[in-house]
Amino acid sequence: MAVKVLVVDDSGFFRRRVSEILSADSNIQVVGTATNGKEAIDQALALKPDVITMDYEMPMMDGITAVRHIMQRCPTPVLMFSSLTHEGARVTLDALDAGAVDFLPKNFEDISRNPEKVKQLLCEKILSISRSNRRANTYSAPAPVAAPAPTPAPASVSSYGSHTPSRPAPAPAPIPARTHAPVSSGPSSPAPKRKAYKLVAIGTSTGGPVALQRVLTQLPANFPAPLVLIQHMPAAFTKAFAERLDKLCRISVKEAEDGDILRPGLALLAPGGKQMMIDGRGAVKILPGDERLNYKPSVDITFGSAAKSYGDKVLAVVLTGMGADGREGARLLKQSGSAIWAQDEASCVIYGMPMAIVKADLADAIYGLEDIGKHLVEACI
């Protein structure tokens, strides 16, 4: 049965082009279009599409507000179109917080220049997110982190943009908490045993921005291990995402730069479009993205370098995402004696990357999303 799609955009040209591209795939049926967020809600209720493509800037009601209403009234996987700017990144992250599953850059030039490539990418995204776990996007937002005891001195800022443990309480999330109950994740592995890990490495893709936020906001400011984060994301987005996480978390988060040094309580996010590696001295190397690699950044690349540099002292976590990136890097870590955790199927938006870990028999533990943060604390503190 064809995947039913509702196309929402105030641009007539873009609506037509997206509809034409999708309709050319026999596995996809465009069942309707809408020109603003209010129409999108009405059409979603009437047509019950399997997937909605959504623009952000529209008259009467913007895309984020529409996504929020749709998730409350008829939860449906939403693919956002966004501009490749810092503001576009911020808006897209807000949309993902509101319940959108994934996003694609809205680039008119690419549609004109590379129609086949655009068609393949868009159709693949639609078909993949049509199979996404709608329930996994209906978690309640994490409770606000309690403010630390007041201190007479202001928080200091190091050369890495990090703060002392006396940093003020994180700013509240910009999107109101959802009202849905958490997904039941079913049976999971027992709580982990404590070990002196030298590095926590987390890899993720589709559904990752929200998943990372939920995990990292559970970590205390004195978390004793350095962290590296690999999220499949365009170059224009990773800086905005790191800034967002830094405001929400008690640990410090920044977009990684060449020469950064790993240190406890600091999470370094791999920059989009490039590759991040770690050497034995704890220094980060940022390399150009290799066109032969599908993912830039690639979880496999970072995991593999961590295995070489830290042996059995790495705790690697693979969260929600399409494909199998991270599996081969996890295999190298496993051979070195390091521990591998996978997010469970029930709490994943897309059970692809964690499933690849589990099917390859590489997972030492399988946990629901809401438990991963607290288990990281138990394992490392």
C-alpha positions in Angstrom: 0.0 0.0 0.0 1.3 3.4 -1.0 2.4 5.9 1.8 -0.1 8.7 1.9 1.6 12.2 2.1 0.2 15.7 2.9 2.4 18.5 1.5 2.3 21.8 3.4 3.9 24.9 2.0 2.8 28.5 1.3 4.9 28.5 -1.9 2.9 27.2 -4.9 6.1 26.3 -6.7 7.5 24.3 -3.9 4.1 22.5 -3.3 4.0 21.5 -6.9 7.6 20.4 -7.1 7.4 18.3 -4.0 4.1 16.8 -5.1 5.5 15.9 -8.5 8.7 14.4 -7.0 6.7 12.2 -4.6 4.0 11.2 -7.0 6.6 9.9 -9.4 7.4 7.1 -6.8 4.8 4.3 -7.1 5.2 3.7 -3.3 4.0 7.2 -2.4 0.7 8.9 -2.9 0.2 12.7 -2.4 -3.3 12.8 -0.8 -3.5 16.6 -0.3 -1.8 19.9 0.0 -2.1 22.9 2.4 -0.9 26.5 2.3 -0.6 27.2 6.0 -0.5 25.6 9.4 -4.2 25.9 10.0 -5.1 24.1 6.7 -2.4 21.5 7.6 -4.2 20.6 10.9 -7.6 20.4 9.1 -6.2 18.3 6.3 -4.3 16.0 8.7 -7.5 15.3 10.6 -9.6 14.8 7.4 -7.1 12.9 5.3 -5.2 11.0 8.0 -1.9 10.9 6.0 1.0 8.6 6.9 3.5 11.5 6.6 3.3 15.3 6.4 6.0 17.5 4.8 5.9 20.9 6.5 7.4 24.3 5.8 8.1 26.7 8.8 7.3 30.2 7.6 3.6 30.4 6.5 0.8 32.8 6.9 -2.0 32.4 9.5 -0.1 29.7 11.4 3.6 28.7 11.3 4.9 25.2 10.9 6.0 24.7 14.5 2.6 25.6 15.9 1.0 23.3 13.4 3.3 20.4 14.4 2.4 21.0 18.0 -1.3 20.8 17.3 -1.0 17.8 15.0 1.0 15.9 17.6 -1.8 16.6 20.2 -4.7 15.8 18.0 -3.6 13.2 15.4 0.1 12.2 15.9 1.7 11.9 12.5 5.3 11.7 11.3 6.3 15.2 10.1 9.3 16.0 7.8 10.3 19.6 8.1 11.9 21.7 5.4 14.4 24.2 6.7 16.9 26.8 5.4 20.6 26.1 5.9 21.2 29.1 8.2 21.7 29.5 11.9 18.2 30.8 12.3 16.9 27.9 10.1 18.7 25.5 12.4 17.2 27.0 15.5 13.7 26.8 14.0 14.2 23.2 12.9 15.4 22.2 16.4 12.2 23.8 17.8 10.2 21.8 15.3 11.9 18.6 16.3 11.2 19.5 20.0 7.5 20.0 19.0 7.3 16.5 17.6 8.7 16.5 14.0 10.6 13.4 13.1 13.2 14.6 10.7 14.1 17.5 8.4 15.6 18.3 5.0 17.2 21.5 3.7 14.9 23.6 1.6 17.1 24.4 -1.3 15.5 25.5 -4.6 18.8 25.4 -6.4 19.3 21.7 -5.6 15.8 20.9 -6.9 16.7 22.6 -10.2 20.3 21.3 -10.5 20.1 17.8 -9.1 16.5 16.6 -9.5 17.3 12.9 -9.4 19.4 13.2 -6.3 16.7 15.3 -4.6 14.0 12.9 -5.6 15.9 9.9 -4.2 16.7 11.6 -0.9 13.2 13.0 -0.4 11.5 9.7 -1.3 13.8 7.7 0.9 13.1 10.0 3.8 9.4 9.8 3.3 9.4 6.0 3.1 11.7 5.7 6.2 9.8 8.0 8.5 6.5 6.5 7.4 7.7 3.5 9.4 8.9 5.6 12.4 7.6 4.9 15.9 5.0 7.6 16.4 4.8 6.8 20.1 8.5 7.5 20.6 7.8 11.1 19.7 5.2 11.5 22.4 7.4 11.5 25.5 6.9 14.2 28.1 9.7 16.7 28.1 12.2 16.1 31.0 11.6 17.9 34.2 13.6 21.2 34.6 17.0 20.7 36.2 17.0 22.0 39.8 19.0 25.1 40.3 22.3 24.7 42.1 22.9 26.4 45.4 23.6 30.1 44.9 27.2 31.2 44.8 28.6 34.8 45.4 30.9 34.5 42.4 29.8 34.4 38.8 30.4 31.2 36.8 33.7 31.4 35.1 34.2 30.5 31.4 37.2 28.5 30.2 38.9 28.6 26.9 36.5 25.8 25.7 33.4 27.8 26.5 32.7 25.6 29.5 31.6 26.6 32.9 32.4 25.8 36.5 30.0 23.5 38.4 28.5 26.6 39.9 26.9 27.5 36.5 23.3 28.8 36.8 20.4 26.6 36.2 19.7 25.8 32.5 17.2 27.9 30.7 13.8 26.2 30.2 13.2 24.4 26.9 11.5 26.7 24.4 8.8 24.3 23.6 6.2 23.4 26.3 6.1 19.9 27.7 4.0 17.5 25.8 1.1 16.0 27.6 1.4 12.4 26.4 2.6 9.6 28.8 6.0 8.1 28.3 6.3 5.1 26.1 6.7 1.8 27.9 10.1 0.5 26.9 9.5 -3.1 28.0 12.1 -5.4 29.5 15.6 -3.9 29.5 19.1 -4.9 30.8 20.0 -4.6 34.4 21.6 -1.5 35.8 25.3 -1.2 34.8 28.3 -1.7 37.0 30.6 1.2 37.7 33.8 1.6 35.8 36.5 4.3 35.4 35.6 5.1 31.7 37.9 7.6 30.0 35.3 8.5 27.4 31.5 8.3 26.7 30.8 8.3 23.0 27.2 8.7 21.8 26.1 8.2 18.1 22.7 8.9 16.7 20.7 10.1 13.6 17.0 10.5 13.0 15.3 11.4 16.3 18.7 12.1 17.8 18.3 15.8 18.7 15.5 15.1 21.1 17.0 11.9 22.3 20.4 13.5 23.1 18.6 16.3 24.9 16.7 13.8 27.1 19.9 11.9 27.9 22.3 14.8 28.5 19.9 16.8 30.7 20.1 14.0 33.2 23.8 14.3 33.7 25.2 16.3 36.7 27.7 19.1 36.3 30.4 17.0 37.9 30.0 14.1 35.5 33.4 12.6 35.6 33.9 11.4 32.0 34.4 13.4 28.8 31.8 12.9 26.1 31.8 13.0 22.3 28.5 13.3 20.4 28.0 12.3 16.8 24.7 13.4 15.3 24.0 13.2 11.6 23.3 16.9 10.8 24.3 19.5 8.2 27.2 21.8 8.8 25.0 24.8 9.4 23.1 23.1 12.2 25.6 21.6 14.6 26.7 24.9 16.2 23.2 25.9 16.9 22.4 22.5 18.3 25.5 22.5 20.6 24.5 26.0 21.9 21.0 24.7 22.6 22.2 21.7 24.5 24.7 23.9 26.5 21.8 26.1 27.7 19.6 23.1 28.7 22.3 20.9 30.4 24.3 21.1 33.5 27.3 19.7 31.7 29.0 21.9 29.1 28.4 21.3 25.4 30.1 22.8 22.4 30.7 22.1 18.7 34.1 20.4 18.5 37.0 22.3 17.0 40.3 20.9 15.9 42.7 20.7 18.9 40.0 20.7 21.6 41.0 18.6 24.6 38.6 16.1 26.2 37.8 16.8 29.8 35.2 15.6 32.4 31.8 17.2 32.1 32.4 18.5 28.6 30.5 17.1 25.6 32.0 17.8 22.2 29.6 17.6 19.2 31.0 16.6 15.9 30.7 19.4 13.4 28.4 18.7 10.4 30.0 18.0 7.1 33.3 16.8 8.7 34.8 13.9 10.6 35.8 13.8 14.2 38.6 11.6 15.6 40.3 11.3 19.0 44.0 10.7 19.6 45.6 9.0 22.6 46.4 12.3 24.2 42.7 13.2 24.4 42.9 15.8 21.6 40.2 16.1 19.0 41.1 16.0 15.3 38.5 17.5 12.9 39.0 16.3 9.3 37.3 17.2 6.0 34.3 15.1 5.2 35.3 12.4 2.7 32.8 12.3 -0.2 33.2 8.5 -0.3 31.5 8.3 3.1 27.7 8.5 3.4 27.8 10.2 6.7 29.6 13.4 7.6 30.0 13.1 10.6 30.2 9.3 10.8 29.7 7.4 14.1 32.0 4.6 12.7 34.9 7.0 12.3 34.7 8.5 15.8 34.0 5.1 17.5 36.9 3.6 15.6 39.4 6.3 16.7 38.2 5.9 20.3 38.8 2.2 20.1 42.4 2.8 19.0 43.1 5.5 21.5 41.3 4.3 24.6 41.0 0.5 24.3 38.6 -0.9 26.9 38.0 2.5 28.6 35.1 3.6 26.4 31.4 3.5 27.0 29.6 3.8 23.6 25.9 4.4 23.2 23.9 4.1 20.0 20.6 6.0 19.9 17.7 6.2 17.4 18.6 6.6 13.8 18.2 5.2 10.2 20.8 2.8 8.8 23.7 1.1 10.5 26.3 3.8 11.0 28.1 2.9 14.3 28.0 -0.8 13.9 31.6 -1.3 12.6 33.0 1.3 15.0 31.2 -0.5 17.8 32.7 -3.8 16.6 36.2 -2.3 17.0 35.3 -1.0 20.4 34.0 -4.4 21.4 37.1 -6.1 20.3 39.1 -3.7 22.5 37.0 -4.6 25.5 34.8 -1.4 25.7 31.1 -1.4 26.5 28.3 -0.8 24.0 24.8 0.2 24.9 21.8 0.4 22.5 18.5 2.2 22.8 15.6 -0.1 22.8 13.1 -0.4 20.0 10.1 0.9 21.9 11.6 4.3 22.6 13.4 4.8 19.2 11.9 7.1 16.6 13.7 4.9 14.0 15.0 1.5 15.2 17.8 1.3 12.6 21.2 2.1 14.1 20.5 0.4 17.5 19.0 -2.6 15.8 22.2 -3.0 13.8 24.1 -3.1 17.0 21.8 -5.6 18.6 21.6 -7.9 15.5 25.4 -8.0 15.3 25.4 -9.1 19.0 27.5 -6.1 20.0 25.2 -4.7 22.7 26.2 -5.2 26.3 23.0 -3.5 27.5 19.7 -2.3 25.9 17.9 0.5 27.7 14.9 2.7 27.1 15.6 6.3 26.3 14.4 7.6 29.7 16.8 5.3 31.5 20.0 5.9 29.6 21.0 9.2 31.3 20.6 7.8 34.8 22.5 4.6 33.9 25.4 6.7 32.5 25.5 8.4 35.9 25.5 5.0 37.7 28.2 3.6 35.4 30.6 6.5 35.6 30.1 8.1 39.1 
